[in-house]
């Protein structure tokens, strides 16, 4: 015959399940694709395009690739 579980045991199991669920969501949110080999160059292009549009210039700025 099954024994009745105590209230403390049920709350402990529920709390443990909640901690595991939150940890899983945090790990899943931090998982993502790998970064590009040279992210600084792409960031520089994006910043230059943004500054150019703020000054009324063209929306796309062509930068020479080294």
N, C-alpha and C positions, 0 to 999 in steps of 0.2 A: 504494500500500500504506500502511496506517495505521502511524504511528510509535508506539512505546511512550512513554507519558508518565512523567516522573520522579516519584519518591516525593514530593519537595518540592512539585512542582506540584499533585499530588493533595491533599496536606495543606493547601496554601494555598487551593485551591478549596473544600475541605470547611470550613475555618475561615471563609472569607468567606460561605459559605452559612449557617453557624451564626449569624454576626453578623447577617445579614439576617433570619433567622428570629426571633431574639430581639428585634430592633428592631421587627419587625412585630407580635409578640405584645404588646410594651409599648405601642405605639401603639393597638392594638385594645383593650387593657384600659383605656386612658385615654379612649377615645371613649365618649360617652354622650349622653343627651338634654340639651337645654338646660335651664338653671335657670329656675325660676319668676320672674315679674317682681318679686315681693316675698318673697324667701325668709326674711327675718328675721321676718316676721309668722307664717308657718307654723311656724318653729322655736320661736317664743315659745309658740304654742299647744301644741305637742308637749311642751315643757318644763313648762308649767303642768299639763297632764294627767298627766304623770309624777309631779310633786311631789304632786298631789292624791291619786293612788293610793297613794303612799308614806305619806301621812298618814291613809289609811283613808277618804278621800272618794270621790265618784263617779269612775268611770273616764273620763268625758268632761266637760270643762269648757267651757261655752258662753262665748265671748268676743265682746263687741260689735265689729262691723266698722266701722272709721272710714272 
